[in-house]
Amino acid sequence: MSGRVAGKVALVTGAAMGLGEAIARALAREGAAVMLTDREVDKGEAVASDIAASGGKARFRAHDVAVEADWEAAVAATLEAFGGLDVLVNNAGVSGGMLPLLEHSLEDWRRIMAVNLDGVFLGMRHAGPAMVARGGGSVINLSSILGKVGLAHAAAYCASKGGVTLLTKAAAIEWAPLGIRVNSLHPGFIDTPMVANALHAVENGNEMRVALMAAHPMGRFGVPAEIASAVLFLASDESRFMTGAELVVDGGYTAQ
Ligand SMILES: NC(=O)c1ccc[n+]([C@@H]2O[C@H](COP(=O)([O-])OP(=O)(O)OC[C@H]3O[C@@H](n4cnc5c(N)ncnc54)[C@H](O)[C@@H]3O)[C@@H](O)[C@H]2O)c1
């Protein structure tokens, strides 16, 4: 078996498209057996089949990360399919769209928190015991640049991602003696369906796209492969002395 994560078993949430799809493909290409999960069943199954057709080890399972029973079933399915769990990528998330705080409903707040923050807590809560049984593992939590700095009209998203940043550090300290590393990843704006849909939903989407690109010193959005390679590093033993860290991949956005 060869590859940077050969022999490892990974569970990637939100793997039907966008960053999760690129992450699942990269982990499988580098030798991991990957359980892809998502609430988008047809798209998720198509990605898993495509990985398997090109020689990778992949399965798909329907999963809403905000639902605890779904987590129990997803972890059990991973153990049954691949015999263990070494890498958890808590990637599933929602942007919630542009929500001015003066008009923000409690429902919107709860919807965003349920996926972006409860989902990450539940993932660690349910994958943790399987990693303990394995003698260690690596958890990669998708935060954001917006888990480090604020953005107008994105209060709930920023709060959820800021929560992920510190949930990650607390878990990293608690689980270091157990051999489980927990790191957060902070992408800048990346070309995915999430960003395309958010820009499509506002009247001045094209102008916003140009302005947001200009906010990255590199003058562009990232592409999913640039995030997938950072996940690969955190999942592999190459990062074995890293835990509780914030890995920023943002074209310089937060350097300013
Ligand atoms: N794209 C960016 O610019 C960017 C930047 C920083 C952080 N992020 C974070 O990276 C992650 C992936 O973002 P993306 O851009 O690929 O998003 P996306 O919308 O393109 O894809 C997200 C995937 O997650 C799935 N999903 C959403 N809610 C779910 C739920 N409750 N249960 C299971 N699956 C669910 C969707 O079906 C979809 O397949 C998110 O956590 C996002 O907040 C994205």
The ligand as an SDF file (V2000), in Angstrom:
LIG
                    3D

 44 48  0  0  0  0  0  0  0  0999 V2000
  -16.0090   27.7800    0.1210 N   0  0  0  0  0  0  0  0  0  0  0  0
  -15.4590   28.6400    0.9640 C   0  0  0  0  0  0  0  0  0  0  0  0
  -15.0970   29.7790    0.5870 O   0  0  0  0  0  0  0  0  0  0  0  0
  -15.2170   28.2740    2.4040 C   0  0  0  0  0  0  0  0  0  0  0  0
  -14.3530   29.0830    3.1450 C   0  0  0  0  0  0  0  0  0  0  0  0
  -14.1060   28.7630    4.4680 C   0  0  0  0  0  0  0  0  0  0  0  0
  -14.7170   27.6640    5.0400 C   0  0  0  0  0  0  0  0  0  0  0  0
  -15.5700   26.9100    4.3000 N   0  0  0  0  0  0  0  0  0  0  0  0
  -16.1980   25.7650    4.9730 C   0  0  0  0  0  0  0  0  0  0  0  0
  -15.8300   24.5820    4.2960 O   0  0  0  0  0  0  0  0  0  0  0  0
  -16.8920   23.6270    4.3840 C   0  0  0  0  0  0  0  0  0  0  0  0
  -17.2880   23.1720    2.9770 C   0  0  0  0  0  0  0  0  0  0  0  0
  -17.7370   24.3060    2.2570 O   0  0  0  0  0  0  0  0  0  0  0  0
  -18.0710   24.2670    0.6940 P   0  0  0  0  0  0  0  0  0  0  0  0
  -17.7090   25.5910    0.1780 O   0  0  0  0  0  0  0  0  0  0  0  0
  -17.5200   23.0450    0.0730 O   0  0  0  0  0  0  0  0  0  0  0  0
  -19.6620   24.1690    0.7800 O   0  0  0  0  0  0  0  0  0  0  0  0
  -20.7210   23.5740   -0.2940 P   0  0  0  0  0  0  0  0  0  0  0  0
  -22.0230   24.1970    0.0350 O   0  0  0  0  0  0  0  0  0  0  0  0
  -20.1710   23.7790   -1.6480 O   0  0  0  0  0  0  0  0  0  0  0  0
  -20.7460   22.0460    0.0800 O   0  0  0  0  0  0  0  0  0  0  0  0
  -21.1530   21.6780    1.3900 C   0  0  0  0  0  0  0  0  0  0  0  0
  -21.6050   20.2400    1.4300 C   0  0  0  0  0  0  0  0  0  0  0  0
  -22.0720   19.9970    2.7580 O   0  0  0  0  0  0  0  0  0  0  0  0
  -23.3340   19.3590    2.6840 C   0  0  0  0  0  0  0  0  0  0  0  0
  -24.1300   19.6680    3.8610 N   0  0  0  0  0  0  0  0  0  0  0  0
  -24.6780   20.8530    4.2190 C   0  0  0  0  0  0  0  0  0  0  0  0
  -25.3690   20.7160    5.3580 N   0  0  0  0  0  0  0  0  0  0  0  0
  -25.2570   19.4270    5.7350 C   0  0  0  0  0  0  0  0  0  0  0  0
  -25.7480   18.6700    6.8190 C   0  0  0  0  0  0  0  0  0  0  0  0
  -26.5390   19.2090    7.7530 N   0  0  0  0  0  0  0  0  0  0  0  0
  -25.4180   17.3680    6.9010 N   0  0  0  0  0  0  0  0  0  0  0  0
  -24.6310   16.7950    5.9530 C   0  0  0  0  0  0  0  0  0  0  0  0
  -24.1560   17.4460    4.8910 N   0  0  0  0  0  0  0  0  0  0  0  0
  -24.4580   18.7510    4.7900 C   0  0  0  0  0  0  0  0  0  0  0  0
  -23.9840   19.8940    1.4070 C   0  0  0  0  0  0  0  0  0  0  0  0
  -25.0020   19.0300    0.9440 O   0  0  0  0  0  0  0  0  0  0  0  0
  -22.7800   19.9730    0.4790 C   0  0  0  0  0  0  0  0  0  0  0  0
  -22.5560   18.7510   -0.1930 O   0  0  0  0  0  0  0  0  0  0  0  0
  -18.0080   24.3190    5.1610 C   0  0  0  0  0  0  0  0  0  0  0  0
  -17.9180   23.9850    6.5120 O   0  0  0  0  0  0  0  0  0  0  0  0
  -17.7030   25.7930    4.9450 C   0  0  0  0  0  0  0  0  0  0  0  0
  -18.2540   26.5850    5.9480 O   0  0  0  0  0  0  0  0  0  0  0  0
  -15.8290   27.1840    2.9940 C   0  0  0  0  0  0  0  0  0  0  0  0
  1  2  1  0
  2  3  2  0
  2  4  1  0
  4  5  1  0
  4 44  2  0
  5  6  2  0
  6  7  1  0
  7  8  2  0
  8  9  1  0
  8 44  1  0
  9 10  1  0
  9 42  1  0
 10 11  1  0
 11 12  1  0
 11 40  1  0
 12 13  1  0
 13 14  1  0
 14 15  2  0
 14 16  1  0
 14 17  1  0
 17 18  1  0
 18 19  2  0
 18 20  1  0
 18 21  1  0
 21 22  1  0
 22 23  1  0
 23 24  1  0
 23 38  1  0
 24 25  1  0
 25 26  1  0
 25 36  1  0
 26 27  1  0
 26 35  1  0
 27 28  2  0
 28 29  1  0
 29 30  1  0
 29 35  2  0
 30 31  1  0
 30 32  2  0
 32 33  1  0
 33 34  2  0
 34 35  1  0
 36 37  1  0
 36 38  1  0
 38 39  1  0
 40 41  1  0
 40 42  1  0
 42 43  1  0
M  CHG  2   8   1  16  -1
M  END
$$$$
